[in-house]
Amino acid sequence: KDQAKAAVFTTVFVIVWVGSVVVTINSLLLGGSVSFFQSLCVFGYCLFPLSVASISTLFWGNIIFRLVVSGGAVIWSSLATIGFISEL
């Protein structure tokens, strides 16, 4: 069980870092001026609502509650992404 937890953490950690690298390179190739750490910060702000939603739906199994909270988190993350990316 501890190995599964470590594998999940490692996978998420690597995906976020690789995603930040891809976004940074893409932004630089398109003429933007973003650093790797700015890109990493954007990922953090955009993943936070999804993390909150996953934790909050973990404790209550009502499907309507899960749909509303998850949908709200996706909208919040999307709006945060648009706000950050439009400034780059």
C-alpha positions in Angstrom: 0.0 0.0 0.0 2.8 2.4 0.8 4.4 1.6 -2.6 1.1 2.5 -4.3 1.0 5.8 -2.5 4.6 6.6 -3.5 3.9 5.6 -7.1 0.8 7.9 -7.3 2.7 10.8 -5.7 5.7 10.3 -8.0 3.4 10.1 -11.1 1.6 13.3 -10.3 4.8 15.1 -9.4 6.5 14.1 -12.7 3.4 15.0 -14.7 3.2 18.5 -13.2 6.9 19.2 -13.8 6.9 17.8 -17.3 3.7 19.8 -18.0 5.4 23.0 -16.8 8.4 22.3 -19.1 6.1 21.8 -22.1 4.1 25.0 -21.4 7.3 27.0 -20.9 8.8 25.8 -24.1 5.5 26.3 -26.0 5.2 29.8 -24.6 8.8 30.7 -25.5 8.4 29.3 -29.0 5.3 31.5 -29.5 7.2 34.6 -28.5 6.2 34.8 -24.8 8.4 35.6 -22.0 7.6 33.1 -19.2 10.0 31.3 -16.9 9.7 27.7 -15.9 8.8 28.7 -12.3 6.0 31.0 -13.6 4.6 28.1 -15.5 4.9 25.9 -12.5 3.0 28.5 -10.4 0.2 28.6 -13.0 -0.1 24.8 -12.8 -0.3 25.1 -9.0 -3.1 27.7 -9.1 -5.0 25.7 -11.7 -4.7 22.3 -9.9 -5.7 23.7 -6.5 -9.5 23.7 -7.2 -9.4 20.1 -8.5 -7.5 19.0 -5.4 -10.0 20.7 -3.1 -12.9 19.1 -5.0 -11.3 15.6 -4.8 -10.8 16.0 -1.1 -14.3 17.3 -0.4 -16.0 14.6 -2.5 -14.0 11.9 -0.8 -16.1 12.2 2.4 -19.6 12.4 0.9 -20.8 9.9 -1.7 -23.9 11.8 -3.0 -23.6 11.8 -6.8 -25.3 15.2 -7.2 -22.9 16.8 -4.7 -19.9 15.2 -6.5 -21.1 16.5 -9.9 -21.7 20.0 -8.6 -18.4 20.3 -6.8 -16.4 18.7 -9.6 -18.1 20.9 -12.2 -17.4 24.0 -10.2 -13.8 23.0 -9.7 -13.3 22.5 -13.5 -14.9 25.9 -14.2 -12.7 27.5 -11.5 -9.6 25.9 -12.9 -10.5 26.8 -16.5 -11.1 30.5 -15.5 -7.8 30.5 -13.6 -5.9 29.1 -16.5 -7.4 31.6 -18.9 -6.6 34.5 -16.6 -3.0 33.4 -16.2 -2.3 32.4 -19.8 -3.9 35.6 -21.2 -1.3 37.7 -19.2 1.6 35.7 -20.7 
